[in-house]
Amino acid sequence: MTDYRKLFDLTGKTAVVLGAASGTGKSSAEALASLGASVMCADRTGEGAEAIAAAIRAQGGSAIPARCDAADSADVAALAAKAAEAFPRLDIAVTTPGLNRRERLISNSPS
């Protein structure tokens, strides 16, 4: 039987996951770390980023937290700088935050 973990061995690789505190981002950060990657867990809330990074470390993985609001270009630039400082290179980038803006497609008021 094929050992699929060998096909996806990420030992020595680095990753940044934006939106890592919940949902798809959390699952992505956990999966990458379980396959050997060192993961920077970034999220809009510093507490969420720290929680997922701590959970990964508790499972024996390598993870560091970072606060970043994906809707703020200065935050994204700061995240890139932090990743460049933390890792010798970046192998994987995952962006999963959902930005939801609720507006009517068509206004009911006359123009």
N, C-alpha and C positions, 0 to 999 in steps of 0.2 A: 504494500500500500504506500502511496506517495505521502511523504511528510510535508504538508503544505506550509508549515512554519518555516522550513528551510527556504522555500520559495520567497517568503516575505521577511527574511531576516534583515532587520534594520539596525543591527548592532553597529555603533559608531556613527550613525546618521543623526542629524539634528532636525527638529521640526518646530514651527511656530503654529499654534492653533488659536485663531481669533474667534471668540465665541465659545470658549472652552468650558464655561461653568454649567452648561445644560444642553440637553438635546443632542443633536448631531455632533456639535463641537465637543461635548463631554465624551461621547462615545469614540470620536476620532482621537482625542488626546489619550484616552485609556488604551485604545487599540495600538496606536503608534508606540506608546511606552511599553506595552506588553510584548511588542515585537523587537524591542531593544533600542528604540530611538530615545534621545534626550529631548524632552519636550518643554517648550516655553508655553505655558498655559495663560493665554490672555483673555480678559473679559472686561466688560464695562464696569463691573463691580470688582474691586480689589479683593473683597471677601470671597466672592465666588471663584476667582482665579486662585487664591490661596487654598481654598477648600479642595479643589480638584487636584492641584499640585501636591498637597499633603496626602491625599488619598492614593495618588500614584506612587509617591515615595513609600507609603506604608505597605504597598504591594511589592516593593523592591525595585521600582522603576526610578528613573531620573527625570525630575520635573522642577521647574521654577515658575513662580507666578509673575504676572505682569498685568497692570491695569491699562486698559485701552478702550476708548469709545470709538467704534468703527465709523461713526458719523462725524468725527472730529479729525480733520486732516492733520492737525498738530499732534494729536494723540497717536495717529498711525505712523507719522514720521518718528516720533519718540520711541514707538515700539520697534521700528526697524533699527534704530540706533542701539536700543537695548539688546536686540537679538545679535547685532554685529559685535557688540561688546562681550556678550555671553558665549557666543559660539565662534569657532574659527571659520566656519562657513555655514550656510543654510541649505539644507537638502530638500526640505519639504515645507510647504506653506499651505495651510488649510484655513479658509475663511468661511465661517458659517453663520455670522450674526444675521438675524432677521430685523429689518427695519420696516415698520408698518406705519403707513400714513393713511388714515381713514378720511376720505373725502368722497363726496358724491361725484359720480362720473358726469352726470348731467344735472344742472341746477333746475329747480322747479320755478325759480323766479324769472320773470321776463327780462330780457336784455335791453 
